Amino acid sequence: MKKDDHNEVEMIIETGAEPERMEPVASVDDETSADKTEKPVRVEKPVSDSAVALKRIRESASEDDDAPVGSLSLKQIVGGDYLFALVRHHILLILFIVFFLVFYIGVRYQCEQDVIEIDQLKKQLIDAKYKALASSSNLTELCRQSNVLKVLRENQDTLLQLSDQPPYIIEVPED
């Protein structure tokens, strides 16, 4: 079976009609012809509309074409074809989202670190206030008159003594 016969059989099966044949009109086999390399000239008969449409479809379709959008198979989903196509079409949006996610995570981490530092500084401030209060109460206790007198009695070598007379109030006239 020749290649042309095979194509005719395919066309009969697909279209259900016998394809129209091409007939040679004239051939140039004359020895007196100047150019001996010419091939026979063929004139085609008009072909039906369905055959033309079928020919155009075959020319436009190729094996490299993607599958139609509506037909997804499990093999395509598991194999990653669908995901790859989705990522390829939306790469800028995905990069934009990833950038903002990284930015959001970084800002949130920094805020958490700041909150931890603030809590530590508050604890240090409370500890410093308690120490200042304790030191103030110790100083107040040591400065009381009874404690000062007790220290003076214990140290006999001092010249300081309690006064027997009440304090004098000096009045200064205002001009």
Buried (B, 14 or more C-beta within 10 A) or exposed (E): EEEEEEEBEEBEEEBEEEBEEEEEEEEEEEEEEEEEEEEEEEEEEEEEEEBEEBEEEEEEEEEEEEEEEEEEEEEBEEEEBBEEBEEEEEEEEEEEEEEEEEEEEEEEEEEEEEEEEEEEEEEEEEEEEEEEEEEEEEEEEEEEEEEEEEEEEEEEEEEEEEEEEEEEEEEEEEE
